[in-house]
């Protein structure tokens, strides 16, 4: 895909979610796409390799949460993988400090290359399991926003995210469609962790029938030091 066609498709899809891109932002997304394809031949970063699908299912999907974020809020993206949603958010929100967390070193090398090549600012990459990161006093309850895309069921994901945000901070959980049962099963876990579901938005990605659900959890109380539990336990034994 040539740069001009990429710019047109990005802006066309961006318009559907009320986002306008500058030329500089589009150039960064285009370079990001090129790096993703190039590195994906060496390490497994994504199964989505068709160019228009990268635009829709990675870039635009990541930016659907932009409207929930205020300028200057400090953000952590847990289990970022190939950088979603954290790097697209950084491209759009240059003044927001963003921390990307992932447990696989190969992916971190890719992310560091993207940050260097795109000359991104206010962004940091940390090699850690989500559970260990949540118990790190330097980062625990220090973020305004914690987010994650397609990482775990909502009970487990809440245990990863809620301990990281300040009281009155928000967890923005990016999920697929048809997850009512998952939400109901997670309500007690969210309460135990000191959070409360404030908003649930459902929609389809632009020009697709791919359903998405955004769950916003507000942190109401301090999370007890018992959470998150040791690595692997939240996934094996979610809080009931």
Residue frames as a rotation matrix with the C-alpha (Angstrom) as fourth column:
UNK 1
0.577 0.817 0.000 0.00
0.817 -0.577 0.000 0.00
0.000 0.000 -1.000 0.00
UNK 2
-0.295 -0.664 0.687 1.43
0.625 -0.678 -0.386 3.36
0.723 0.316 0.615 -1.05
UNK 3
-0.847 -0.150 -0.510 1.61
0.514 -0.474 -0.715 6.17
-0.135 -0.868 0.479 1.48
UNK 4
-0.839 0.544 0.002 -1.12
-0.514 -0.794 0.323 8.25
0.177 0.270 0.946 -0.21
UNK 5
-0.116 0.819 -0.562 -3.63
-0.189 0.538 0.822 5.39
0.975 0.201 0.092 -0.19
UNK 6
-0.386 -0.106 -0.916 -2.74
0.794 0.467 -0.389 4.60
0.469 -0.878 -0.097 3.44
UNK 7
-0.988 -0.004 -0.153 -3.35
0.081 -0.862 -0.501 8.24
-0.130 -0.508 0.852 4.45
UNK 8
-0.554 0.827 -0.092 -6.74
-0.647 -0.359 0.672 8.25
0.523 0.432 0.735 2.72
UNK 9
-0.013 0.546 -0.838 -7.88
0.195 0.823 0.534 4.99
0.981 -0.156 -0.117 4.33
UNK 10
-0.629 -0.278 -0.726 -6.71
0.749 0.034 -0.662 6.05
0.209 -0.960 0.187 7.79
UNK 11
-0.967 0.249 -0.053 -8.51
-0.225 -0.934 -0.278 9.39
-0.119 -0.257 0.959 7.56
UNK 12
-0.357 0.873 -0.331 -11.66
-0.507 0.116 0.854 7.83
0.784 0.473 0.402 6.12
UNK 13
0.024 0.330 -0.944 -11.85
0.542 0.789 0.289 5.33
0.840 -0.519 -0.160 8.99
UNK 14
-0.802 -0.381 -0.459 -10.75
0.593 -0.415 -0.690 7.93
0.072 -0.826 0.559 11.53
UNK 15
-0.787 0.558 0.265 -13.65
-0.452 -0.812 0.369 10.15
0.421 0.171 0.891 10.49
UNK 16
-0.004 0.832 -0.554 -16.06
-0.001 0.554 0.832 7.37
1.000 0.004 -0.002 11.51
UNK 17
0.276 0.078 -0.958 -14.86
0.913 0.290 0.287 7.68
0.300 -0.954 0.009 15.12
UNK 18
0.946 0.249 0.206 -14.45
0.214 -0.960 0.180 11.48
0.243 -0.126 -0.962 15.00
UNK 19
0.386 -0.893 -0.232 -10.65
0.357 -0.088 0.930 11.50
-0.850 -0.442 0.285 14.84
UNK 20
0.985 -0.174 0.014 -8.63
-0.063 -0.426 -0.903 13.72
0.163 0.888 -0.430 12.50
UNK 21
0.501 -0.866 0.002 -4.96
0.743 0.431 0.512 13.02
-0.444 -0.255 0.859 11.85
UNK 22
0.557 -0.480 -0.678 -2.16
-0.540 -0.829 0.143 15.45
-0.631 0.286 -0.721 11.08
UNK 23
0.724 -0.378 -0.577 0.24
-0.473 0.338 -0.814 14.58
0.503 0.862 0.066 8.26
UNK 24
-0.319 -0.906 0.279 2.97
-0.832 0.127 -0.540 13.90
0.454 -0.404 -0.794 10.82
UNK 25
-0.131 0.352 0.927 0.72
-0.743 0.584 -0.327 11.47
-0.656 -0.732 0.186 12.71
UNK 26
0.872 0.483 -0.080 -0.19
-0.393 0.593 -0.703 9.65
-0.292 0.644 0.707 9.50
UNK 27
0.343 -0.837 -0.427 3.48
-0.650 0.116 -0.751 9.37
0.678 0.535 -0.504 8.58
UNK 28
-0.500 -0.514 0.697 4.19
-0.865 0.325 -0.381 7.77
-0.030 -0.794 -0.608 11.95
UNK 29
0.305 0.688 0.659 1.34
-0.547 0.693 -0.470 5.28
-0.780 -0.217 0.587 11.57
UNK 30
0.868 -0.005 -0.496 2.58
-0.463 0.349 -0.815 4.38
0.177 0.937 0.300 8.09
UNK 31
-0.127 -0.987 -0.100 6.10
-0.748 0.162 -0.643 3.76
0.651 -0.007 -0.759 9.37
UNK 32
-0.324 0.117 0.939 4.68
-0.825 0.451 -0.340 1.77
-0.464 -0.885 -0.050 12.29
UNK 33
0.741 0.659 0.128 2.78
-0.477 0.650 -0.592 -0.46
-0.473 0.378 0.796 9.85
UNK 34
0.578 -0.599 -0.554 5.93
-0.533 0.237 -0.812 -1.05
0.618 0.765 -0.182 7.80
UNK 35
-0.457 -0.782 0.424 7.93
-0.823 0.192 -0.534 -2.00
0.337 -0.593 -0.731 10.91
UNK 36
0.056 0.586 0.808 5.15
-0.760 0.550 -0.347 -4.31
-0.647 -0.595 0.476 12.12
UNK 37
0.923 0.303 -0.236 5.13
-0.379 0.610 -0.696 -6.20
-0.067 0.732 0.678 8.82
UNK 38
0.267 -0.921 -0.284 8.93
-0.591 0.076 -0.803 -6.32
0.761 0.382 -0.524 8.63
UNK 39
-0.544 -0.502 0.672 9.43
-0.833 0.230 -0.503 -7.59
0.097 -0.834 -0.543 12.20
UNK 40
0.337 0.786 0.518 6.50
-0.793 0.534 -0.295 -9.99
-0.508 -0.311 0.803 11.99
UNK 41
0.701 -0.178 -0.690 8.50
-0.457 0.631 -0.627 -12.05
0.547 0.755 0.361 9.51
UNK 42
-0.363 -0.922 -0.135 11.12
-0.352 0.270 -0.896 -12.62
0.863 -0.277 -0.422 12.25
UNK 43
-0.993 0.105 -0.060 9.02
0.093 0.353 -0.931 -12.86
-0.076 -0.930 -0.360 15.41
UNK 44
-0.381 0.923 0.048 5.33
0.766 0.286 0.576 -13.55
0.518 0.257 -0.816 15.95
UNK 45
-0.991 0.030 -0.128 3.78
0.041 -0.856 -0.516 -10.14
-0.125 -0.516 0.847 16.65
UNK 46
-0.247 0.948 -0.198 0.38
-0.662 -0.315 -0.681 -10.42
-0.708 -0.037 0.705 14.99
UNK 47
-0.463 0.208 0.862 -1.75
0.558 0.823 0.101 -12.76
-0.688 0.528 -0.497 12.90
UNK 48
0.713 0.694 -0.104 -3.27
0.412 -0.534 -0.739 -9.69
-0.568 0.484 -0.666 11.21
UNK 49
-0.327 -0.945 0.018 -1.03
0.466 -0.145 0.873 -8.99
-0.822 0.294 0.488 8.21
UNK 50
-0.037 0.394 0.918 -3.39
0.973 -0.196 0.123 -7.68
0.228 0.898 -0.376 5.51
UNK 51
-0.812 -0.548 0.199 -2.73
0.492 -0.827 -0.271 -3.94
0.313 -0.122 0.942 5.29
UNK 52
-0.324 0.757 0.568 -6.29
-0.339 -0.653 0.677 -2.65
0.883 0.027 0.468 5.51
UNK 53
0.576 0.503 -0.644 -6.96
0.364 0.547 0.754 -5.00
0.732 -0.669 0.132 8.42
UNK 54
-0.363 -0.759 -0.541 -3.93
0.901 -0.137 -0.412 -3.58
0.238 -0.637 0.733 10.25
UNK 55
-0.800 0.120 0.588 -5.47
-0.074 -0.992 0.102 -0.13
0.595 0.038 0.803 9.84
UNK 56
0.100 0.977 0.189 -8.90
-0.449 -0.125 0.885 -1.22
0.888 -0.174 0.426 11.13
UNK 57
0.727 0.334 -0.600 -8.15
0.208 0.725 0.656 -3.94
0.654 -0.602 0.458 13.66
UNK 58
-0.028 -0.784 -0.620 -4.98
0.984 0.086 -0.153 -2.47
0.173 -0.615 0.769 15.17
UNK 59
-0.863 -0.445 0.239 -4.75
0.418 -0.895 -0.159 1.29
0.284 -0.038 0.958 14.60
UNK 60
-0.383 0.790 0.478 -8.40
-0.397 -0.608 0.687 2.39
0.834 0.074 0.547 14.56
UNK 61
0.432 0.524 -0.734 -9.38
0.386 0.628 0.676 -0.19
0.815 -0.575 0.069 17.18
UNK 62
-0.335 -0.658 -0.675 -6.69
0.918 -0.064 -0.392 1.17
0.215 -0.751 0.625 19.51
UNK 63
-0.956 -0.133 0.261 -7.94
0.122 -0.991 -0.058 4.73
0.267 -0.024 0.963 19.00
UNK 64
-0.053 0.999 -0.002 -11.56
0.281 0.017 0.959 3.96
0.958 0.050 -0.282 19.91
UNK 65
0.349 0.176 -0.920 -10.59
0.927 0.076 0.366 4.66
0.134 -0.981 -0.137 23.55
UNK 66
-0.624 -0.669 0.403 -9.07
0.631 -0.736 -0.245 8.07
0.461 0.102 0.882 22.79
UNK 67
-0.103 0.687 0.720 -12.30
-0.060 -0.726 0.685 9.84
0.993 0.027 0.116 23.78
UNK 68
0.790 0.412 -0.454 -12.06
0.371 0.268 0.889 8.52
0.488 -0.871 0.059 27.36
UNK 69
0.103 -0.889 -0.447 -8.61
0.993 0.069 0.091 10.01
-0.050 -0.453 0.890 27.95
UNK 70
0.970 0.193 -0.151 -7.80
0.202 -0.978 0.051 13.56
-0.138 -0.080 -0.987 29.03
UNK 71
0.517 -0.814 0.265 -4.70
-0.029 -0.326 -0.945 15.51
0.855 0.481 -0.192 28.12
UNK 72
-0.155 -0.783 0.603 -1.74
-0.754 -0.300 -0.584 14.95
0.638 -0.545 -0.544 30.47
UNK 73
0.717 0.397 0.573 -3.21
-0.676 0.597 0.432 11.83
-0.170 -0.697 0.696 32.13
UNK 74
-0.425 -0.903 0.055 -0.56
-0.892 0.428 0.147 9.18
-0.156 0.013 -0.988 32.84
UNK 75
0.626 0.712 -0.318 -1.37
-0.778 0.596 -0.199 5.89
0.048 0.372 0.927 31.09
UNK 76
-0.513 -0.725 0.460 -0.17
-0.637 0.680 0.362 2.29
-0.575 -0.108 -0.811 31.43
UNK 77
0.397 0.528 -0.750 -0.82
-0.882 0.447 -0.151 -0.31
0.256 0.722 0.643 28.72
UNK 78
-0.119 -0.389 0.914 -0.55
-0.735 0.653 0.183 -3.80
-0.667 -0.650 -0.364 30.28
UNK 79
-0.074 0.015 0.997 0.29
0.396 0.918 0.015 -6.74
-0.915 0.396 -0.074 28.02
UNK 80
0.176 0.171 -0.969 0.88
-0.506 -0.829 -0.238 -4.33
-0.844 0.533 -0.059 25.15
UNK 81
0.534 0.015 0.846 2.17
0.521 0.781 -0.343 -6.98
-0.666 0.624 0.409 22.72
UNK 82
-0.156 -0.562 0.812 3.07
0.983 -0.165 0.075 -5.21
0.092 0.811 0.578 19.49
UNK 83
-0.936 -0.335 -0.106 2.16
0.350 -0.915 -0.202 -1.87
-0.029 -0.226 0.974 21.09
UNK 84
-0.471 0.839 0.272 -1.63
-0.082 -0.349 0.934 -1.80
0.878 0.418 0.233 21.04
UNK 85
0.685 0.493 0.537 -3.22
0.705 -0.636 -0.315 0.44
0.186 0.594 -0.783 22.15
UNK 86
0.460 -0.438 -0.772 -0.25
0.578 -0.512 0.635 2.25
-0.674 -0.739 0.017 23.73
UNK 87
-0.615 -0.784 0.087 1.74
0.574 -0.369 0.732 3.34
-0.542 0.499 0.676 20.68
UNK 88
-0.295 0.569 0.767 -1.27
0.751 -0.358 0.555 4.61
0.591 0.740 -0.322 18.67
UNK 89
0.737 0.551 -0.392 -2.31
0.672 -0.532 0.515 6.56
0.075 -0.643 -0.762 21.79
UNK 90
0.091 -0.798 -0.595 1.19
0.576 -0.446 0.686 8.03
-0.813 -0.405 0.419 22.07
UNK 91
-0.655 -0.293 0.697 1.15
0.755 -0.286 0.590 9.11
0.027 0.912 0.408 18.41
UNK 92
0.069 0.814 0.576 -2.09
0.603 -0.494 0.627 11.02
0.795 0.304 -0.525 19.09
UNK 93
0.948 0.319 0.025 -1.36
0.141 -0.488 0.861 12.20
0.287 -0.812 -0.508 22.66
UNK 94
0.226 -0.972 0.063 2.20
0.315 0.012 -0.949 13.47
0.922 0.234 0.309 22.69
UNK 95
-0.191 -0.297 0.936 1.89
-0.645 -0.681 -0.348 15.16
0.740 -0.670 -0.062 26.11
UNK 96
0.756 0.524 0.393 0.61
-0.642 0.478 0.599 12.08
0.126 -0.705 0.697 27.97
UNK 97
-0.418 -0.868 0.269 3.19
-0.904 0.427 -0.026 9.91
-0.093 -0.254 -0.963 29.70
UNK 98
0.703 0.637 -0.316 2.64
-0.680 0.732 -0.036 6.30
0.209 0.240 0.948 28.53
UNK 99
-0.371 -0.758 0.536 4.21
-0.829 0.531 0.177 3.14
-0.418 -0.378 -0.826 29.96
UNK 100
0.400 0.405 -0.822 4.10
-0.753 0.657 -0.042 -0.08
0.523 0.636 0.568 27.92
UNK 101
-0.166 -0.405 0.899 4.36
-0.852 0.518 0.076 -3.33
-0.497 -0.753 -0.431 29.89
UNK 102
0.675 0.355 -0.647 4.98
-0.629 0.735 -0.253 -6.78
0.385 0.578 0.720 28.42
UNK 103
0.633 -0.370 0.680 6.53
-0.439 0.552 0.709 -10.02
-0.638 -0.747 0.187 29.63
UNK 104
0.689 -0.352 0.633 8.18
0.626 0.730 -0.275 -11.10
-0.365 0.586 0.723 26.36
UNK 105
0.052 -0.793 -0.607 11.58
0.186 -0.590 0.786 -9.57
-0.981 -0.154 0.117 25.67
UNK 106
-0.606 -0.265 0.750 11.40
0.745 0.143 0.652 -10.09
-0.280 0.954 0.111 21.88
UNK 107
0.348 0.819 0.457 8.35
0.888 -0.444 0.119 -7.84
0.300 0.365 -0.881 21.72
UNK 108
0.697 -0.121 -0.707 10.09
0.370 -0.784 0.499 -5.20
-0.614 -0.609 -0.502 23.81
UNK 109
-0.446 -0.894 0.042 12.94
0.431 -0.173 0.886 -5.06
-0.785 0.413 0.462 21.29
UNK 110
-0.352 0.435 0.829 10.38
0.895 -0.102 0.434 -4.38
0.274 0.895 -0.353 18.58
UNK 111
0.695 0.695 -0.186 8.69
0.716 -0.644 0.270 -1.69
0.068 -0.320 -0.945 20.65
UNK 112
0.285 -0.685 -0.671 12.01
0.327 -0.589 0.739 0.03
-0.901 -0.430 0.056 21.34
UNK 113
-0.689 -0.501 0.524 12.74
0.627 -0.049 0.777 0.04
-0.364 0.864 0.348 17.61
UNK 114
0.099 0.823 0.559 9.33
0.904 -0.309 0.296 1.59
0.416 0.476 -0.775 16.87
UNK 115
0.752 0.176 -0.635 9.87
0.535 -0.725 0.434 4.28
-0.384 -0.666 -0.640 19.52
UNK 116
-0.197 -0.929 -0.313 13.29
0.330 -0.363 0.871 5.10
-0.923 0.068 0.378 18.06
UNK 117
-0.687 -0.100 0.719 12.20
0.720 0.040 0.693 5.07
-0.099 0.994 0.044 14.39
UNK 118
0.203 0.875 0.439 9.06
0.822 -0.396 0.409 7.15
0.532 0.278 -0.800 15.03
UNK 119
-0.721 -0.579 0.380 10.91
0.241 -0.724 -0.646 9.49
0.649 -0.374 0.662 17.42
UNK 120
0.367 0.924 -0.106 8.20
0.337 -0.026 0.941 9.03
0.867 -0.381 -0.321 20.05
UNK 121
-0.642 -0.518 0.565 8.41
-0.278 -0.529 -0.802 11.02
0.714 -0.672 0.196 23.30
UNK 122
-0.340 0.491 0.802 6.98
-0.940 -0.190 -0.283 10.48
0.014 -0.850 0.527 26.80
UNK 123
0.746 0.561 -0.358 6.89
-0.574 0.815 0.082 6.72
0.338 0.144 0.930 26.38
UNK 124
-0.289 -0.807 0.514 8.64
-0.950 0.306 -0.053 3.98
-0.114 -0.504 -0.856 28.34
UNK 125
0.370 0.324 -0.871 8.89
-0.493 0.863 0.111 0.20
0.787 0.388 0.479 27.81
UNK 126
-0.165 -0.383 0.909 9.07
-0.979 0.174 -0.104 -2.13
-0.119 -0.907 -0.404 30.82
UNK 127
-0.306 -0.049 -0.951 9.78
-0.357 0.932 0.067 -5.86
0.883 0.360 -0.302 30.82
UNK 128
-0.838 0.067 0.541 7.55
-0.525 0.167 -0.835 -7.40
-0.146 -0.984 -0.105 33.51
UNK 129
-0.623 0.748 -0.230 4.72
0.666 0.661 0.346 -9.78
0.411 0.062 -0.910 34.27
UNK 130
-0.069 0.694 0.717 1.53
-0.039 -0.720 0.693 -7.85
0.997 0.020 0.077 35.02
UNK 131
0.765 0.410 -0.497 1.33
0.415 0.277 0.867 -9.29
0.493 -0.869 0.042 38.54
UNK 132
-0.008 -0.867 -0.499 4.91
0.997 -0.046 0.063 -8.27
-0.078 -0.497 0.864 39.42
UNK 133
-0.648 -0.186 0.739 4.40
0.420 -0.896 0.143 -4.81
0.635 0.403 0.659 37.92
UNK 134
0.277 0.892 0.357 1.26
0.035 -0.381 0.924 -4.32
0.960 -0.244 -0.137 40.02
UNK 135
0.804 -0.046 -0.593 3.20
0.587 0.220 0.779 -5.03
0.095 -0.974 0.204 43.22
UNK 136
-0.267 -0.939 0.215 6.07
0.891 -0.326 -0.316 -2.68
0.367 0.107 0.924 42.28
UNK 137
0.140 0.364 -0.921 5.82
0.821 -0.563 -0.098 0.29
-0.554 -0.742 -0.378 44.67
UNK 138
-0.781 -0.496 -0.379 7.24
0.191 -0.768 0.611 2.61
-0.594 0.405 0.695 42.03
UNK 139
-0.920 0.390 -0.048 4.25
-0.128 -0.182 0.975 2.02
0.371 0.903 0.217 39.75
UNK 140
-0.498 0.767 -0.405 1.42
0.832 0.554 0.027 0.77
0.245 -0.324 -0.914 41.96
UNK 141
0.410 0.821 -0.396 -1.49
0.876 -0.476 -0.080 3.24
-0.254 -0.314 -0.915 42.23
UNK 142
-0.356 -0.640 -0.681 0.51
0.339 -0.767 0.544 5.83
-0.871 -0.037 0.490 40.24
UNK 143
-0.926 -0.002 0.378 -1.47
0.375 -0.123 0.919 5.98
0.045 0.992 0.114 36.97
UNK 144
-0.560 0.789 -0.252 -4.55
-0.661 -0.609 -0.439 7.94
-0.500 -0.079 0.863 35.95
UNK 145
0.547 0.721 -0.426 -5.47
-0.827 0.386 -0.410 5.31
-0.131 0.576 0.807 33.38
UNK 146
-0.581 -0.611 0.537 -4.67
-0.407 0.790 0.458 1.61
-0.705 0.047 -0.708 32.98
UNK 147
0.429 0.732 -0.530 -5.71
-0.844 0.116 -0.523 -0.10
-0.321 0.671 0.668 29.77
UNK 148
-0.641 -0.571 0.514 -5.33
-0.317 0.806 0.500 -3.43
-0.699 0.158 -0.697 28.04
UNK 149
0.145 0.646 -0.750 -6.57
-0.982 -0.001 -0.190 -5.03
-0.123 0.764 0.634 24.85
UNK 150
0.701 0.287 -0.653 -7.43
-0.500 0.851 -0.163 -8.74
0.509 0.440 0.740 24.47
UNK 151
-0.360 -0.915 0.183 -5.29
-0.745 0.164 -0.646 -9.92
0.561 -0.369 -0.741 27.39
UNK 152
-0.977 0.026 -0.213 -7.52
0.151 0.786 -0.600 -11.88
0.152 -0.618 -0.771 29.81
UNK 153
-0.048 0.993 -0.103 -11.06
0.767 0.103 0.633 -12.40
0.640 -0.049 -0.767 31.09
UNK 154
0.245 0.194 0.950 -12.43
-0.075 -0.973 0.218 -9.36
0.967 -0.125 -0.223 32.93
UNK 155
0.995 0.084 -0.055 -11.95
0.042 0.142 0.989 -10.78
0.091 -0.986 0.138 36.45
UNK 156
0.376 -0.927 -0.013 -8.28
0.889 0.356 0.288 -11.49
-0.262 -0.120 0.958 35.78
UNK 157
-0.090 -0.387 0.918 -7.79
0.708 -0.673 -0.214 -8.27
0.701 0.630 0.334 33.84
UNK 158
0.720 0.425 0.548 -9.23
-0.072 -0.740 0.669 -6.25
0.690 -0.522 -0.502 36.73
UNK 159
0.871 -0.445 -0.209 -6.65
0.358 0.282 0.890 -7.79
-0.337 -0.850 0.405 39.06
UNK 160
-0.035 -0.895 0.444 -3.92
0.999 -0.041 -0.005 -6.66
0.022 0.443 0.896 36.65
UNK 161
-0.230 -0.036 0.973 -5.24
0.560 -0.822 0.102 -3.13
0.796 0.569 0.209 36.12
UNK 162
0.714 0.667 0.213 -7.09
0.256 -0.533 0.807 -1.83
0.651 -0.522 -0.551 39.20
UNK 163
0.609 -0.504 -0.613 -4.04
0.715 0.013 0.699 -1.94
-0.344 -0.864 0.368 41.54
UNK 164
-0.327 -0.847 0.419 -2.15
0.945 -0.294 0.144 0.32
0.002 0.443 0.897 39.11
UNK 165
-0.161 0.321 0.933 -4.49
0.424 -0.831 0.359 3.32
0.891 0.454 -0.002 39.12
UNK 166
-0.976 -0.135 0.170 -4.93
-0.057 -0.596 -0.801 6.08
0.210 -0.792 0.574 41.67
UNK 167
-0.365 0.905 -0.220 -8.21
0.712 0.119 -0.692 6.50
-0.600 -0.409 -0.688 43.51
UNK 168
0.425 0.661 -0.618 -10.58
-0.116 -0.637 -0.762 8.10
-0.898 0.395 -0.194 40.96
UNK 169
-0.618 -0.619 -0.484 -8.37
-0.635 0.031 0.772 6.73
-0.463 0.784 -0.412 38.19
UNK 170
0.494 0.845 -0.205 -9.89
-0.767 0.312 -0.561 4.63
-0.411 0.434 0.802 35.40
UNK 171
-0.570 -0.515 0.640 -9.33
-0.041 0.796 0.604 1.20
-0.821 0.318 -0.475 33.94
UNK 172
0.182 0.571 -0.800 -10.28
-0.905 -0.222 -0.364 1.05
-0.385 0.790 0.476 30.26
UNK 173
-0.383 -0.242 0.891 -10.84
-0.113 0.970 0.215 -2.60
-0.917 -0.018 -0.399 29.37
UNK 174
-0.201 0.224 -0.954 -10.99
-0.964 -0.220 0.151 -3.35
-0.176 0.949 0.260 25.63
UNK 175
-0.514 0.138 0.847 -13.02
-0.119 0.966 -0.230 -6.47
-0.850 -0.219 -0.480 24.94
UNK 176
-0.964 0.255 0.069 -14.89
0.143 0.285 0.948 -8.23
0.222 0.924 -0.311 22.16
UNK 177
-0.349 0.915 0.204 -18.70
-0.788 -0.404 0.464 -8.33
0.507 0.002 0.862 21.90
UNK 178
0.481 0.712 -0.511 -21.19
-0.317 0.685 0.656 -10.56
0.817 -0.154 0.555 23.74
UNK 179
-0.522 -0.740 -0.425 -19.48
0.200 0.378 -0.904 -10.53
0.829 -0.557 -0.049 27.12
UNK 180
0.186 0.696 0.693 -22.45
-0.614 -0.469 0.635 -9.92
0.767 -0.544 0.340 29.44
UNK 181
0.888 0.142 -0.437 -21.78
0.173 0.778 0.604 -13.12
0.426 -0.612 0.666 31.38
UNK 182
-0.018 -0.985 -0.169 -18.09
0.799 0.087 -0.595 -12.25
0.601 -0.146 0.786 31.71
UNK 183
-0.431 -0.064 0.900 -19.01
-0.217 -0.961 -0.172 -8.80
0.876 -0.270 0.400 33.06
UNK 184
0.590 0.744 0.313 -21.44
-0.527 0.062 0.848 -10.28
0.612 -0.665 0.429 35.60
UNK 185
0.741 -0.362 -0.566 -18.84
0.537 0.825 0.175 -12.80
0.403 -0.433 0.806 36.76
UNK 186
-0.258 -0.950 0.174 -16.28
0.690 -0.308 -0.655 -10.01
0.676 -0.049 0.735 37.25
UNK 187
0.348 0.471 0.810 -18.40
-0.063 -0.851 0.522 -7.63
0.935 -0.233 -0.266 39.34
UNK 188
0.987 0.013 -0.162 -17.37
0.157 0.160 0.974 -9.06
0.039 -0.987 0.156 42.71
UNK 189
0.202 -0.979 0.025 -13.68
0.978 0.203 0.038 -9.13
-0.042 0.017 0.999 41.73
UNK 190
-0.167 -0.222 0.961 -13.88
0.467 -0.876 -0.121 -5.47
0.868 0.429 0.250 40.68
UNK 191
0.711 0.520 0.474 -15.52
-0.195 -0.502 0.843 -4.59
0.676 -0.691 -0.255 44.02
UNK 192
0.826 -0.458 -0.330 -12.90
0.547 0.506 0.667 -6.55
-0.138 -0.731 0.669 46.02
UNK 193
-0.083 -0.936 0.341 -10.14
0.985 -0.128 -0.113 -4.64
0.150 0.326 0.933 44.20
UNK 194
-0.384 -0.014 -0.923 -11.70
0.518 -0.831 -0.203 -1.27
-0.764 -0.557 0.326 45.03
UNK 195
-0.991 -0.033 -0.130 -13.33
-0.092 -0.539 0.837 -0.52
-0.097 0.842 0.531 41.68
UNK 196
-0.112 0.989 0.101 -16.78
0.182 0.120 -0.976 -0.03
-0.977 -0.091 -0.193 40.23
UNK 197
-0.534 -0.002 0.845 -18.01
0.839 0.120 0.531 -0.34
-0.103 0.993 -0.062 36.64
UNK 198
-0.478 0.281 -0.832 -18.92
0.055 -0.936 -0.348 3.18
-0.877 -0.213 0.432 35.54
UNK 199
0.213 0.479 -0.852 -19.69
-0.808 -0.404 -0.429 2.70
-0.549 0.779 0.301 31.86
UNK 200
-0.303 -0.265 0.915 -20.08
0.331 0.872 0.362 0.01
-0.894 0.413 -0.177 29.22
UNK 201
0.109 0.276 -0.955 -19.95
-0.767 -0.587 -0.257 1.03
-0.632 0.761 0.148 25.55
UNK 202
-0.093 -0.111 0.989 -20.64
0.429 0.892 0.141 -1.35
-0.899 0.437 -0.035 22.67
UNK 203
0.436 0.162 -0.885 -20.06
-0.646 -0.629 -0.433 -0.63
-0.627 0.761 -0.169 18.97
UNK 204
0.757 -0.260 0.599 -18.79
0.554 0.741 -0.379 -2.10
-0.346 0.619 0.705 15.70
UNK 205
-0.303 -0.906 -0.297 -15.42
0.359 -0.397 0.845 -1.19
-0.883 0.149 0.445 14.24
UNK 206
0.048 0.359 -0.932 -15.84
-0.612 -0.727 -0.312 1.16
-0.790 0.585 0.185 11.24
UNK 207
0.103 0.112 -0.988 -16.96
-0.985 0.149 -0.086 -0.55
0.138 0.982 0.126 8.01
UNK 208
-0.793 -0.318 -0.520 -17.08
-0.259 0.948 -0.185 -3.96
0.551 -0.012 -0.834 9.71
UNK 209
0.457 0.889 -0.015 -19.45
-0.385 0.213 0.898 -6.16
0.802 -0.405 0.440 11.71
UNK 210
-0.265 -0.658 -0.705 -16.74
0.524 0.516 -0.678 -6.74
0.809 -0.549 0.208 14.34
UNK 211
0.718 0.667 0.196 -18.25
0.157 -0.430 0.889 -5.96
0.678 -0.608 -0.414 17.72
UNK 212
-0.507 -0.861 -0.030 -16.33
0.304 -0.146 -0.942 -4.27
0.807 -0.487 0.335 20.50
UNK 213
0.727 0.646 -0.233 -17.08
0.449 -0.191 0.873 -3.58
0.520 -0.739 -0.429 24.17
UNK 214
-0.411 -0.796 0.444 -15.32
0.049 -0.506 -0.861 -0.96
0.910 -0.333 0.247 26.29
UNK 215
0.582 0.532 -0.615 -15.72
0.642 0.164 0.749 -1.35
0.499 -0.831 -0.246 30.05
UNK 216
-0.149 -0.574 0.805 -14.72
-0.197 -0.781 -0.593 1.65
0.969 -0.247 0.003 32.17
UNK 217
0.415 0.176 -0.893 -13.91
0.782 0.432 0.449 0.84
0.465 -0.884 0.041 35.79
UNK 218
0.345 -0.299 0.890 -13.42
-0.373 -0.913 -0.162 3.70
0.861 -0.276 -0.427 38.25
UNK 219
-0.404 -0.556 -0.726 -11.13
0.558 0.479 -0.678 3.16
0.724 -0.679 0.117 41.23
UNK 220
0.506 0.707 0.494 -13.11
-0.051 -0.547 0.836 4.06
0.861 -0.448 -0.240 44.35
UNK 221
0.907 -0.185 0.377 -10.92
-0.381 0.016 0.924 2.65
-0.177 -0.983 -0.056 47.14
UNK 222
-0.062 -0.997 -0.045 -7.30
-0.996 0.059 0.070 1.68
-0.068 0.049 -0.997 47.73
UNK 223
0.570 0.175 -0.803 -6.52
-0.396 0.915 -0.082 -1.88
0.720 0.364 0.591 46.63
UNK 224
0.836 -0.264 0.481 -5.38
-0.382 0.348 0.856 -4.18
-0.393 -0.900 0.190 49.43
UNK 225
-0.001 -0.971 -0.240 -1.74
-0.964 -0.063 0.259 -5.29
-0.267 0.231 -0.935 49.16
UNK 226
-0.083 0.037 0.996 -2.90
-0.103 0.994 -0.045 -8.88
-0.991 -0.106 -0.079 48.67
UNK 227
0.606 0.381 0.698 -3.61
0.641 0.285 -0.712 -8.01
-0.471 0.879 -0.072 45.00
UNK 228
0.510 0.351 -0.785 -2.38
-0.732 0.656 -0.182 -8.69
0.451 0.668 0.592 42.43
UNK 229
0.792 -0.192 0.579 -1.48
-0.253 0.761 0.598 -12.19
-0.556 -0.620 0.554 43.58
UNK 230
-0.173 -0.970 0.169 1.66
-0.239 0.208 0.948 -14.04
-0.955 0.124 -0.268 42.46
UNK 231
-0.432 -0.096 -0.897 2.33
-0.879 -0.177 0.443 -14.52
-0.201 0.980 -0.008 38.74
UNK 232
-0.849 0.148 -0.507 -0.03
-0.185 0.816 0.548 -17.00
0.495 0.559 -0.665 37.12
UNK 233
-0.820 0.531 -0.212 -2.60
0.479 0.433 -0.764 -17.17
-0.314 -0.728 -0.610 39.94
UNK 234
-0.418 0.727 -0.545 -5.01
-0.431 -0.686 -0.586 -14.45
-0.800 -0.010 0.600 38.68
UNK 235
-0.378 0.231 -0.897 -5.34
-0.905 0.114 0.411 -16.30
0.197 0.966 0.166 35.39
UNK 236
-0.783 0.018 -0.622 -5.69
0.018 1.000 0.007 -19.77
0.622 -0.006 -0.783 36.92
UNK 237
-0.341 0.640 -0.689 -7.92
0.937 0.292 -0.193 -18.73
0.077 -0.711 -0.699 39.82
UNK 238
-0.521 0.199 0.830 -9.80
0.134 -0.941 0.310 -15.49
0.843 0.273 0.463 39.05
UNK 239
-0.964 0.249 0.095 -11.39
-0.169 -0.296 -0.940 -13.74
-0.206 -0.922 0.328 42.04
UNK 240
-0.581 0.814 0.018 -14.95
0.714 0.498 0.493 -15.03
0.392 0.299 -0.870 42.38
